[in-house]
Amino acid sequence: MSMKFFRLVILAVTITFGTIQSINAQKIAVVDIANLLDNMPDYLAAQKTLDEQAESWRSEISAEMNLVKGMYNKFQAESVLMSDEMKKKKEESIINKEKQVYTKQQKYFGQDGELFKKRQELVQPIQEKVYTAIETYATERGYDIILDKNSSAGIIFANNKYDKTNDIKSKLKI
């Protein structure tokens, strides 16, 4: 009985030591992407351009919404003097103008709007430059994994030898 116990202890120590060695073999680093970007003049210039464009579009939309409010206030003040047909036409006119403003707002700020496209055009090349620098640094210095310090994005760079997607696909038979 004591010989079995001794073998189990030796096995457990060997497994533990092997796991520790494996963990110690990985080189992991942390990078603050936001800090990098905030210190890049081209990124700051791109952000300034985006902010200025967004403010311009917000002002344009705000002015048009004020026009719609004015149309509505005028309608309310004059509606007692209007026929039902005139009321209906005015209401439709106000609703159509409001829809136009909403459509313009979506065009500028929607999910695939002009601001999104402009951001991709200006910021994406800068981000790619940063990620390329991180990947080069990791490869040159032998890092296996690099994490973003202030983001929930997680892993920025990982050595392909740690990607076990194909192994899991095989298990799932896909």
Backbone as JSON, one array per atom type, in Angstrom:
{
  "sequence": "MSMKFFRLVILAVTITFGTIQSINAQKIAVVDIANLLDNMPDYLAAQKTLDEQAESWRSEISAEMNLVKGMYNKFQAESVLMSDEMKKKKEESIINKEKQVYTKQQKYFGQDGELFKKRQELVQPIQEKVYTAIETYATERGYDIILDKNSSAGIIFANNKYDKTNDIKSKLKI",
  "N": [[0.83, -1.18, 0.0], [1.93, 1.26, 0.76], [3.82, 1.55, -1.2], [2.3, 2.03, -3.5], [1.19, 4.47, -2.79], [3.5, 6.01, -2.64], [4.3, 5.95, -5.34], [2.13, 7.35, -6.49], [2.52, 9.86, -5.32], [4.98, 10.57, -6.43], [4.23, 10.64, -9.13], [2.33, 12.71, -9.07], [3.98, 14.87, -8.3], [5.69, 14.96, -10.49], [3.89, 15.58, -12.57], [2.95, 18.06, -11.67], [5.37, 19.54, -11.65], [5.99, 19.42, -14.36], [3.82, 20.85, -15.42], [4.25, 23.38, -14.29], [6.7, 24.0, -15.46], [5.87, 24.12, -18.11], [4.12, 26.29, -18.03], [5.9, 28.29, -17.26], [7.42, 28.4, -19.52], [6.1, 29.88, -21.41], [6.07, 33.09, -22.79], [4.72, 36.03, -21.8], [3.25, 39.18, -22.39], [2.14, 42.53, -21.65], [0.38, 45.2, -23.11], [-0.49, 48.6, -23.41], [-2.75, 49.64, -25.42], [-4.39, 51.91, -25.8], [-2.83, 53.92, -24.65], [-0.64, 53.88, -26.4], [-1.88, 54.72, -28.81], [-2.85, 57.24, -28.04], [-0.54, 58.65, -27.96], [0.33, 58.97, -30.48], [0.85, 61.13, -33.07], [-0.42, 61.08, -35.64], [-2.7, 59.56, -35.13], [-4.02, 61.16, -33.24], [-4.52, 63.39, -34.83], [-6.24, 62.25, -36.71], [-8.38, 61.58, -35.03], [-9.16, 64.15, -34.25], [-10.03, 65.2, -36.7], [-12.19, 63.48, -37.17], [-13.81, 64.11, -34.95], [-14.38, 66.82, -35.48], [-15.79, 66.59, -37.9], [-17.98, 65.04, -37.07], [-19.16, 66.82, -35.25], [-19.92, 68.87, -36.96], [-21.83, 67.56, -38.54], [-23.67, 66.92, -36.5], [-24.53, 69.48, -35.79], [-25.76, 70.27, -38.17], [-27.89, 68.43, -38.3], [-29.21, 69.07, -35.95], [-30.03, 71.69, -36.5], [-31.84, 71.17, -38.55], [-33.69, 69.62, -37.15], [-34.65, 71.55, -35.41], [-35.95, 73.14, -37.27], [-38.02, 71.39, -37.97], [-39.36, 71.29, -35.51], [-40.15, 73.94, -35.37], [-41.89, 74.02, -37.56], [-43.86, 72.32, -36.61], [-44.75, 73.7, -34.3], [-45.77, 76.02, -35.5], [-47.77, 74.84, -37.01], [-49.44, 73.89, -34.96], [-50.29, 76.3, -33.87], [-51.71, 77.41, -35.97], [-53.55, 75.53, -36.72], [-56.23, 75.58, -35.9], [-57.44, 77.24, -37.68], [-57.41, 75.92, -40.04], [-58.59, 73.77, -42.66], [-59.69, 70.31, -42.56], [-58.41, 68.92, -44.58], [-56.22, 70.58, -45.17], [-54.9, 70.46, -42.72], [-54.18, 67.78, -42.7], [-52.38, 67.69, -44.89], [-50.35, 69.43, -43.95], [-49.51, 68.04, -41.65], [-48.51, 65.71, -42.85], [-46.43, 66.85, -44.3], [-44.77, 67.75, -42.22], [-44.18, 65.29, -40.98], [-42.86, 64.0, -43.1], [-40.61, 65.66, -43.38], [-39.42, 65.22, -40.9], [-38.81, 62.5, -41.16], [-36.91, 62.71, -43.19], [-34.86, 64.03, -41.85], [-34.23, 62.1, -39.92], [-33.37, 60.04, -41.61], [-31.09, 61.25, -42.68], [-29.61, 61.48, -40.35], [-29.13, 58.77, -39.8], [-27.66, 58.2, -42.07], [-25.31, 59.62, -41.57], [-24.53, 58.86, -38.93], [-25.24, 56.22, -38.51], [-24.99, 52.59, -38.21], [-23.45, 51.69, -40.42], [-22.7, 54.12, -41.34], [-21.57, 57.37, -42.6], [-19.71, 58.43, -40.73], [-18.7, 56.12, -39.53], [-17.47, 54.95, -41.78], [-15.61, 56.91, -42.4], [-14.08, 56.8, -40.08], [-12.99, 54.25, -40.33], [-11.45, 54.67, -42.61], [-9.58, 56.6, -41.74], [-8.58, 55.8, -39.18], [-8.2, 53.01, -39.07], [-5.85, 52.26, -40.65], [-3.85, 53.24, -38.95], [-4.25, 51.78, -36.61], [-3.67, 49.24, -37.63], [-0.97, 49.59, -38.13], [-0.01, 49.78, -35.51], [-0.7, 47.22, -34.51], [0.83, 45.64, -36.22], [3.4, 46.44, -35.43], [3.37, 45.46, -32.82], [3.1, 42.71, -33.28], [5.51, 42.23, -34.68], [7.36, 42.95, -32.69], [6.72, 41.01, -30.75], [7.4, 38.66, -32.11], [10.15, 39.06, -32.62], [11.16, 39.19, -30.01], [10.37, 36.85, -28.9], [7.9, 36.46, -27.63], [4.97, 34.76, -26.63], [2.32, 35.34, -26.15], [0.48, 38.34, -26.2], [-1.23, 40.72, -24.37], [-3.89, 43.18, -24.24], [-3.74, 45.79, -22.06], [-5.79, 47.52, -21.07], [-8.24, 46.73, -22.11], [-11.15, 44.88, -23.0], [-10.81, 43.35, -25.09], [-8.77, 41.53, -25.03], [-6.53, 39.13, -26.07], [-3.96, 40.28, -28.1], [-1.91, 39.42, -29.65], [-0.98, 36.16, -30.46], [1.03, 33.33, -30.44], [0.93, 31.08, -33.08], [1.2, 28.39, -32.44], [-0.24, 27.95, -30.2], [-2.85, 27.97, -30.93], [-5.56, 26.06, -31.0], [-7.76, 25.56, -32.53], [-8.21, 23.96, -34.83], [-7.83, 21.42, -33.77], [-10.03, 21.22, -32.07], [-12.07, 21.47, -33.96], [-11.67, 19.06, -35.27], [-12.38, 17.28, -33.23], [-15.06, 17.93, -33.11], [-15.8, 17.11, -35.53], [-15.88, 18.8, -37.78]],
  "CA": [[0.0, 0.0, 0.0], [2.78, 2.43, 0.83], [4.51, 1.68, -2.49], [1.35, 2.68, -4.4], [1.1, 5.85, -2.35], [4.76, 6.63, -3.03], [4.24, 6.13, -6.8], [1.17, 8.42, -6.74], [3.15, 11.13, -4.94], [6.0, 10.84, -7.45], [3.49, 11.0, -10.34], [1.74, 14.04, -8.85], [5.08, 15.83, -8.31], [6.16, 15.03, -11.87], [2.88, 16.31, -13.33], [2.98, 19.45, -11.2], [6.6, 20.14, -12.12], [5.83, 19.56, -15.82], [2.87, 21.94, -15.66], [4.93, 24.63, -13.94], [7.69, 24.24, -16.51], [5.13, 24.5, -19.31], [3.63, 27.65, -17.81], [7.05, 29.18, -17.26], [8.0, 28.46, -20.85], [5.38, 30.88, -22.2], [6.41, 34.48, -22.52], [3.5, 36.82, -21.92], [3.48, 40.61, -22.18], [0.95, 43.38, -21.61], [0.57, 46.46, -23.82], [-1.61, 49.54, -23.28], [-3.03, 50.13, -26.78], [-4.91, 53.28, -25.72], [-1.68, 54.78, -24.39], [0.11, 53.98, -27.65], [-2.63, 55.54, -29.76], [-2.93, 58.61, -27.54], [0.76, 59.29, -28.12], [0.66, 58.98, -31.9], [0.32, 62.36, -33.67], [-1.34, 60.81, -36.74], [-3.96, 59.1, -34.54], [-4.66, 62.33, -32.64], [-5.01, 64.2, -35.95], [-7.4, 61.55, -37.26], [-9.47, 61.75, -34.06], [-9.6, 65.55, -34.34], [-10.79, 65.3, -37.94], [-13.46, 62.78, -36.95], [-14.61, 64.9, -34.0], [-14.86, 68.03, -36.18], [-16.81, 66.19, -38.87], [-19.16, 64.62, -36.32], [-19.79, 68.03, -34.71], [-20.54, 69.55, -38.1], [-23.05, 66.81, -38.88], [-24.62, 67.1, -35.39], [-25.09, 70.84, -35.92], [-26.66, 70.24, -39.32], [-29.09, 67.68, -37.92], [-29.89, 69.86, -34.92], [-30.7, 72.81, -37.19], [-33.0, 70.63, -39.27], [-34.69, 69.23, -36.15], [-35.27, 72.8, -34.96], [-36.88, 73.51, -38.33], [-39.19, 70.52, -37.82], [-40.08, 71.77, -34.32], [-40.79, 75.2, -35.76], [-43.02, 73.67, -38.42], [-44.89, 71.73, -35.75], [-45.31, 74.77, -33.47], [-46.59, 76.86, -36.39], [-48.96, 74.04, -37.33], [-50.33, 73.88, -33.8], [-50.86, 77.64, -33.7], [-52.61, 77.75, -37.09], [-54.43, 74.4, -37.07], [-57.65, 75.89, -35.66], [-57.94, 77.97, -38.84], [-57.22, 75.07, -41.22], [-59.56, 72.7, -42.95], [-59.13, 68.98, -42.28], [-57.49, 68.56, -45.67], [-55.0, 71.37, -44.98], [-54.23, 69.89, -41.55], [-53.57, 66.51, -43.1], [-51.22, 68.0, -45.73], [-49.3, 69.99, -43.09], [-48.99, 66.94, -40.82], [-47.69, 64.86, -43.73], [-45.22, 67.61, -44.6], [-43.93, 67.71, -41.01], [-43.72, 63.9, -40.82], [-41.87, 63.73, -44.15], [-39.38, 66.38, -43.04], [-38.84, 64.5, -39.77], [-38.22, 61.28, -41.72], [-35.7, 63.1, -43.92], [-33.82, 64.31, -40.85], [-33.84, 60.8, -39.34], [-32.6, 59.34, -42.65], [-29.78, 61.91, -42.73], [-28.91, 61.09, -39.11], [-28.65, 57.4, -40.01], [-26.62, 58.25, -43.11], [-24.08, 60.11, -40.97], [-24.13, 58.23, -37.67], [-25.73, 54.85, -38.42], [-24.03, 51.5, -38.07], [-22.53, 51.73, -41.57], [-22.8, 55.5, -41.79], [-20.39, 58.12, -43.06], [-18.72, 58.54, -39.66], [-18.07, 54.79, -39.42], [-16.6, 54.78, -42.95], [-14.5, 57.86, -42.23], [-13.23, 56.27, -39.01], [-12.22, 53.14, -40.92], [-10.5, 55.24, -43.55], [-8.53, 57.35, -41.06], [-8.02, 55.17, -37.97], [-7.82, 51.61, -39.28], [-4.43, 52.09, -41.01], [-3.02, 53.52, -37.77], [-4.38, 50.6, -35.75], [-2.93, 48.15, -38.26], [0.43, 49.91, -37.9], [0.26, 49.43, -34.12], [-0.74, 45.76, -34.38], [2.0, 45.1, -36.92], [4.55, 46.68, -34.56], [3.26, 44.52, -31.69], [3.41, 41.37, -33.79], [6.95, 42.2, -34.96], [8.03, 42.95, -31.39], [6.51, 39.7, -30.13], [8.17, 37.66, -32.85], [11.58, 39.31, -32.4], [11.52, 38.97, -28.61], [9.97, 35.51, -28.49], [6.68, 36.43, -26.81], [3.94, 33.85, -27.12], [1.01, 35.98, -26.01], [0.47, 39.74, -25.76], [-2.58, 41.14, -23.99], [-4.13, 44.61, -24.12], [-3.86, 46.09, -20.63], [-7.01, 48.25, -20.7], [-9.33, 46.4, -23.0], [-11.75, 43.56, -22.87], [-10.49, 42.64, -26.34], [-7.98, 40.38, -24.64], [-5.27, 38.81, -26.72], [-3.62, 41.05, -29.3], [-1.02, 38.55, -30.42], [-0.75, 34.83, -29.9], [1.79, 32.43, -31.27], [0.02, 30.12, -33.7], [1.31, 27.06, -31.86], [-1.24, 27.82, -29.12], [-4.19, 27.95, -31.52], [-6.02, 24.67, -31.07], [-9.05, 25.56, -33.21], [-8.33, 22.79, -35.71], [-7.99, 20.23, -32.91], [-11.43, 21.21, -31.6], [-12.86, 21.16, -35.15], [-11.54, 17.63, -35.47], [-13.22, 16.64, -32.21], [-16.47, 18.19, -33.46], [-15.98, 16.56, -36.87], [-16.26, 19.86, -38.72]],
  "C": [[0.87, 1.25, 0.0], [3.54, 2.63, -0.49], [3.6, 2.35, -3.51], [1.24, 4.16, -4.06], [2.34, 6.62, -2.79], [4.78, 6.91, -4.54], [3.28, 7.27, -7.17], [1.77, 9.79, -6.42], [4.18, 11.52, -5.99], [5.31, 11.3, -8.74], [2.92, 12.41, -10.22], [2.82, 15.13, -8.9], [5.58, 16.03, -9.74], [5.18, 15.84, -12.72], [2.89, 17.79, -12.95], [4.21, 20.18, -11.73], [6.52, 20.39, -13.63], [4.9, 20.71, -16.17], [3.52, 23.29, -15.37], [5.95, 24.97, -15.02], [7.01, 24.73, -17.78], [4.64, 25.93, -19.2], [4.78, 28.64, -17.88], [7.66, 29.34, -18.65], [7.32, 29.51, -21.72], [5.82, 32.27, -21.79], [5.16, 35.31, -22.82], [3.84, 38.28, -21.63], [2.13, 41.33, -22.2], [1.3, 44.7, -22.29], [-0.68, 47.31, -23.61], [-1.84, 50.2, -24.64], [-3.5, 51.58, -26.74], [-3.78, 54.27, -25.5], [-0.85, 54.96, -25.66], [-0.58, 54.93, -28.61], [-2.66, 57.01, -29.33], [-1.61, 59.36, -27.67], [1.23, 59.3, -29.58], [0.03, 60.21, -32.56], [-0.68, 62.1, -34.81], [-2.7, 60.3, -36.23], [-4.72, 60.28, -33.94], [-5.24, 63.24, -33.73], [-6.26, 63.56, -36.57], [-8.61, 61.71, -36.34], [-10.04, 63.17, -34.12], [-10.45, 65.75, -35.59], [-12.16, 64.65, -37.78], [-14.38, 63.58, -36.02], [-15.2, 66.14, -34.67], [-15.97, 67.68, -37.17], [-18.1, 65.8, -38.16], [-19.9, 65.84, -35.76], [-20.51, 68.8, -35.81], [-21.86, 68.87, -38.47], [-24.1, 66.94, -37.77], [-25.3, 68.46, -35.47], [-26.11, 70.89, -37.06], [-27.98, 69.55, -38.96], [-29.9, 68.46, -36.88], [-30.65, 71.02, -35.54], [-31.95, 72.32, -37.91], [-34.09, 70.17, -38.31], [-35.39, 70.46, -35.58], [-36.26, 73.31, -36.0], [-38.17, 72.69, -38.22], [-40.03, 70.97, -36.61], [-40.82, 73.06, -34.62], [-42.01, 74.96, -36.62], [-44.18, 73.14, -37.57], [-45.56, 72.8, -34.88], [-46.22, 75.69, -34.3], [-47.88, 76.13, -36.74], [-49.95, 74.07, -36.17], [-51.02, 75.24, -33.63], [-51.92, 77.94, -34.77], [-53.65, 76.67, -37.36], [-55.91, 74.7, -36.85], [-58.27, 76.61, -36.86], [-57.91, 77.13, -40.12], [-58.37, 74.09, -41.39], [-58.89, 71.36, -42.64], [-58.11, 68.57, -43.34], [-56.16, 69.31, -45.53], [-54.2, 70.83, -43.79], [-53.48, 68.62, -41.94], [-52.31, 66.75, -43.94], [-50.06, 68.54, -44.9], [-48.67, 68.9, -42.22], [-48.09, 66.04, -41.64], [-46.37, 65.55, -44.06], [-44.25, 67.57, -43.42], [-43.35, 66.31, -40.82], [-42.66, 63.57, -41.86], [-40.54, 64.42, -43.85], [-38.66, 65.68, -41.89], [-38.17, 63.2, -40.22], [-36.92, 61.59, -42.46], [-34.54, 63.35, -42.94], [-33.33, 63.0, -40.23], [-32.98, 60.02, -40.34], [-31.19, 59.92, -42.74], [-28.95, 61.53, -41.5], [-28.35, 59.68, -39.25], [-27.53, 57.36, -41.04], [-25.28, 58.66, -42.5], [-23.6, 59.23, -39.82], [-24.58, 56.78, -37.52], [-24.61, 53.83, -38.38], [-23.01, 51.46, -39.2], [-22.52, 53.12, -42.18], [-21.47, 56.12, -42.18], [-19.3, 58.23, -41.98], [-17.97, 57.23, -39.47], [-17.07, 54.59, -40.56], [-15.37, 55.68, -42.84], [-13.53, 57.36, -41.16], [-12.38, 55.11, -39.55], [-11.11, 53.67, -41.82], [-9.3, 55.88, -42.83], [-7.82, 56.56, -39.95], [-7.52, 53.75, -38.23], [-6.36, 51.45, -39.72], [-3.48, 52.32, -39.83], [-3.07, 52.33, -36.81], [-3.61, 49.42, -36.32], [-1.42, 48.34, -38.07], [0.84, 49.49, -36.48], [0.3, 47.91, -33.96], [0.42, 45.09, -35.09], [3.26, 45.28, -36.06], [4.55, 45.71, -33.37], [3.63, 43.11, -32.14], [4.9, 41.22, -34.07], [7.75, 42.12, -33.66], [7.93, 41.57, -30.74], [7.35, 38.62, -30.8], [9.67, 37.82, -32.58], [12.01, 38.95, -30.98], [11.07, 37.61, -28.07], [8.76, 35.46, -27.58], [5.66, 35.52, -27.47], [2.57, 34.51, -27.14], [1.22, 37.42, -25.57], [-0.97, 40.15, -25.54], [-2.67, 42.66, -23.97], [-4.48, 44.91, -22.67], [-5.23, 46.66, -20.25], [-8.22, 47.9, -21.55], [-9.89, 45.03, -22.69], [-11.49, 42.73, -24.13], [-9.61, 41.43, -26.07], [-6.69, 40.26, -25.4], [-5.1, 39.62, -27.99], [-2.79, 40.19, -30.23], [-0.92, 37.22, -29.69], [0.01, 34.0, -30.92], [0.85, 31.36, -31.81], [0.09, 28.72, -33.09], [0.31, 26.85, -30.73], [-2.68, 27.8, -29.63], [-4.61, 26.5, -31.75], [-7.39, 24.56, -31.74], [-9.22, 24.31, -34.07], [-8.48, 21.5, -34.92], [-9.45, 20.1, -32.45], [-12.36, 20.92, -32.78], [-12.85, 19.66, -35.41], [-12.42, 16.85, -34.48], [-14.7, 16.77, -32.54], [-16.83, 17.63, -34.84], [-16.52, 17.61, -37.83], [-15.06, 20.33, -39.51]]
}
